[in-house]
Amino acid sequence: MEEKILNALSKPMKAGEVAEATGIDKKEVDKMIKKLVAEGKVTSPKRCYYEAVK
């Protein structure tokens, strides 16, 4: 699931867009994005948007 989310975040997206693109429930996406941000794998270029760190 983490890999799917990271692949979807090749460009800045909202959590809802990631959920739609991956087919994962939005609540799960929100939890996973928070975890990935804490691990430094995902960044937030602007409010409510997330992008994978390259």
C-alpha positions in Angstrom: 0.0 0.0 0.0 2.8 2.4 0.9 4.5 1.8 -2.5 1.2 2.5 -4.4 0.8 5.8 -2.6 4.4 6.8 -3.3 4.0 5.9 -7.0 0.8 8.0 -7.2 2.5 11.0 -5.6 4.8 11.7 -8.6 3.1 15.1 -8.7 1.5 17.1 -5.9 -1.9 15.7 -5.1 -4.6 15.9 -2.4 -5.3 12.9 -0.3 -8.7 12.4 -1.9 -7.0 12.3 -5.4 -4.5 9.7 -4.2 -7.4 7.6 -2.8 -9.2 7.8 -6.2 -6.0 7.0 -8.1 -5.0 4.0 -6.0 -8.4 2.6 -5.0 -7.4 2.8 -1.3 -9.9 4.2 1.2 -9.3 7.9 1.9 -9.0 7.3 5.7 -6.2 4.8 5.0 -4.5 7.2 2.6 -4.6 10.0 5.2 -3.0 7.7 7.8 -0.3 6.5 5.4 0.5 10.0 4.2 1.0 11.2 7.8 3.3 8.2 8.4 5.3 8.9 5.2 5.6 12.6 6.0 7.0 11.7 9.4 9.5 9.3 7.8 10.6 12.0 5.3 9.4 10.1 2.3 6.6 12.6 1.4 6.6 16.4 1.5 3.8 19.0 1.4 4.7 21.7 -1.2 1.5 23.6 -0.3 -1.4 23.2 2.2 -3.4 19.9 1.6 -1.1 18.7 -1.2 1.5 16.0 -0.9 4.4 14.9 -3.1 6.9 12.0 -2.9 10.4 13.1 -2.0 12.7 12.3 -4.9 
